[in-house]
């Protein structure tokens, strides 16, 4: 049984095609989904740039950060 080996150039082209497919097809499709679109619209109407947000600024992080500050360590 002969296995097919890809050359370095072939692997590079395949990798670039996968990244391009994700960037040009998958991500725009996700952005068009209603839940994601509503989230971005809400942030834009509030004047928030989602690309400039830190995880520590998210509402869900407040209890975690409070616990870290109280105990001095991250617990599950």
C-alpha positions in Angstrom: 0.0 0.0 0.0 1.5 3.3 -1.1 0.9 6.4 1.0 0.7 9.8 -0.6 3.2 12.2 0.7 2.7 15.9 0.2 5.7 18.2 -0.6 6.3 21.3 1.5 4.8 23.6 -1.2 1.7 21.3 -1.3 1.3 21.4 2.4 1.7 25.2 2.4 -1.0 25.6 -0.3 -3.3 23.3 1.5 -2.9 25.2 4.8 -3.5 28.5 3.1 -6.6 27.1 1.4 -8.0 26.0 4.8 -7.2 29.4 6.5 -8.7 31.2 3.5 -11.8 29.0 3.6 -12.3 29.7 7.3 -11.7 33.5 6.9 -13.8 34.0 3.7 -16.6 31.4 4.2 -17.0 30.2 7.8 -16.5 33.5 9.7 -18.8 35.5 7.5 -21.4 32.8 7.7 -21.2 32.8 11.6 -21.5 36.6 11.6 -24.7 36.4 9.6 -26.4 34.1 12.2 -29.2 35.9 14.1 -27.7 35.6 17.6 -24.3 36.8 16.5 -25.8 39.6 14.4 -28.0 40.8 17.3 -25.0 40.8 19.6 -22.9 42.9 17.3 -25.8 45.3 16.6 -26.4 45.8 20.3 -22.7 46.5 20.9 -22.6 48.9 18.0 -25.7 50.8 19.2 -24.0 51.2 22.6 -20.9 52.6 21.0 -18.7 49.6 22.0 -16.0 48.2 19.7 -16.1 44.4 20.3 -12.6 44.0 18.9 -11.3 46.3 21.7 -12.9 44.4 24.6 -10.9 42.5 27.2 -12.2 39.3 28.8 -12.1 41.2 32.2 -14.7 43.6 30.8 -17.3 41.0 30.1 -20.2 40.7 32.5 -19.7 37.0 33.1 -16.1 37.7 34.3 -17.1 39.9 37.3 -17.8 37.0 39.7 -14.7 35.2 38.7 -12.5 38.3 39.1 -14.1 39.0 42.5 -13.3 35.5 43.6 -9.7 35.8 42.4 -9.3 39.1 44.2 -10.9 37.7 47.4 -9.0 34.4 47.5 -5.8 35.4 45.7 -6.1 32.4 43.3 -8.2 30.9 40.6 -10.5 28.2 41.8 -13.0 26.0 39.9 
